[in-house]
Amino acid sequence: MKSLTWILYTVGLVLCAADPDRATRPNFVLMMVDDLGIGDLGCYGNTTLRTPHIDRLAQEGVKLTHHIAAAPLCTPSRAAFLTGRYPIRSGMAGHGRLGVYLFSASSGGLPLEEITLARVAKEQGYATAIIGKWHLGLNCENSADHCHHPASHGFDHFYGTIMTNLRDCQPGHGTIFNRVHDHIPYKYINIGLVSLALLHFRGVITVPRKVVFGFLALIGMLIILFELMVYTFPNFNCFLMRGAEIVEQPFISENLTQRMTHEAIEFMERNSERPFLLFFSFIQVHTALFAASRFRGKSQHGLYGDAVMEVDWSVGQIMQTLERLKLKENTLAYMTSDQGPHLEEISIHGEVHRGHSGIYRAGKSTNWEGGIRVPGILHWPGVLPAGKVIDEPTSNMDIFPTVVNLAGGSVPSDRHIDGHDLLPLLQGQVKRSEHEFLFHYCNANLNAVRWHPSNSSAVWKALFFTPNFYPENSSACFNTHLCFCIEPFITYHDPPLLFELSSDPSESTPLTPETEPKFYSVLEAIKGAVSHHTQSLKPVQMQFSRGNLIWKPWLQPCCSSLSQLCSCERDHQTGMPNHDFQKE
């Protein structure tokens, strides 16, 4: 008996020497879908759209029903997810209309000073990769410095898009500048110019003709430049990179999710003998919508539903690969969306290209619940309970400290980390979330505060301003294509609109001093929390300043000369991938 014990002990030592961390440090597969609504998934109540693989992930893991994105727009939400910090702390929030990057040749991006979960994991010996969408900047001083590239933030491998998938990226889907066209008063410009010309020739306005013709030429040139920007936008901003190399410009969306799934599977296969962190950042279901031929027409919700089904298929392929590699029991998988669905999305042909917020109000770019309440599913057989549902307030910022601690790293102590380790809550060691307060920003403006008192089951939410919907009884900002955070597109509220979310999750009826005895005491507590939070903010360089947002020709990434409109096709996966995908 003693000899058998000694043999087993020796075998254990040999295995530990071969890979001392494999038994204690899990792999991480973090999956984030773009613009997916919480109401789009079967496991969150949808009965008309099939998502069997994501539903199974929830059945075998923990489902969070009060999971909150740290921002209602792509770029700041992703910055918060990777760093565990409110975007305002890293300067990834703007004071104007724009809250995301529109040009690959902008100089703003996630600062190098920020510590991402990938950087920490890499320092702990993990292989790290991001497949899909980045949208956190690229260059600073020239077109090859890649100061904001994923490789500068701890990712060993990158295959995907620096920007996002916009209408311009696909022929026949129109342009994001359609709305800009709508707001340019060409009719009145023409009337004004003709009137000025007539007044000049009749001698009413005595201005040298050179000035008049110069002014007309300037207006004409600006219009031509604008139209040229629209024409060249796909080539300059819709490209695919592998590492530091552009391999497809503009990218071809057909089979793109399948190609990226193939890339993710290859990464896991290459690194199956060591700890790895994979961030699969889906380009779908952001418009312009696309779906591979095998998924087209398969849903009851047009192209949007087809795209959701393809995402679900991809999640299934990733999980089946983990099972095939015998890594499922040693992998923490996480699935979410970066924010709520883009309710303003209607195709140029009038088709509905938007998702569903379920019972929650509004969607993307708002801090109503529909804009920030997102799916949150965590799966780790044997470590996390199966079929558990948690309704405590949690945040996508919580993934940072959770990953850092499990990877064997240390949560940075030299900066404010706003996320909290989720493991104690997921495993039932504690019953309550550590988030007593959550602060909701719309760009750089504090929009709302959520309060979950330590001695109560209530969840209070105060909104200081709300977007103006068009028409007023809708839940979207159709006039502008996206809800903005500044006047005249918002309405301020004094006192703030107050809701108790556990009894009114749809935010249908604001409370008043007459209907809620605690009205003023709740607002007073929130006011104190805002003061404390504001004092914790330190001055940083704003990455959404006008100078950081504008297009800079010397920063333009190109795989060919500008005269060739930056066009190339070098990706070896441009056709159907040669990987034998597993059958559903």
VENVENQUI-V376930 format. One line per field, one symbol per residue. ss: DSSP state (@ for helix, = for strand, . for the rest). psi: psi as a letter, one per 30 degrees, with the letter a starting at -180 (. if undefined). Layout:
ss: ???
psi: ???
This chain:
ss: .@@@@@@@@@@@@@@@@@........=======....@@@.@@@.......@@@@@@@@@.===..==..=..@@@@@@@@@@...@@@@..........................@@@@@@@...=======................@@@@...=====.....@@@........@@@@@@..@@@@@@@@@@@@@@@@.......@@@@@@@@@@@@@@@@@@@@@@@@@@@@@.====..=====......@@@@@@@@@@@@@@@.....======....................@@@@@@@@@@@@@@@@@@@@@@@...@@@=======........=.....=................@@@@=..====........===...==..@@@@@@@@@................@@@@..........======..=======........========..=......=............===========..................@@@@@@@@@@@@@@@@@..........@@@@...@@@......@@@...==...............
psi: eeeeeeeeeeeeeeeeeeiffeffjllkjjkkkjgkkfgfkefgfkggkkieeeeeeeefakkkfhkkkflgldeeeeeeeffgkkfffgghklfaekglkfkfglflljkffkjlfeeeeefggkkkkkkbkdhgldleelggfhfgleffggjekkjakebljleffkkggalfgeeeeffjieeeeeeeeeeeeeeeffgejikkeeeeeeeeeeeeeeeeeeeeeeefeeeffilkkjbfkkfkjlljfkgeeeeeeeeeeeeeeegfglkljkjjjkelhkkkklkleffkgflghaeeeeeeeeeeeeeeeeeeeeeeghfefgkjkkkalfalljffjklfggkjhlakgbflkaakglglefffjlkjkkkikfekkkgkkkgkkllfffeefeeeeffgakkkfgljkflkkfeeeefgelfklfjekkkjkjbgkjelkkkikfglfljkkkkfllljljlfgagliffffkklglkgglklkjllkkljfffiffhfjkllfefjfgeeeeeeeeeeeeeeeeffkkklkkfgleefelkjeffjkkfalefghhkljfkfgfakkgkjkkk.
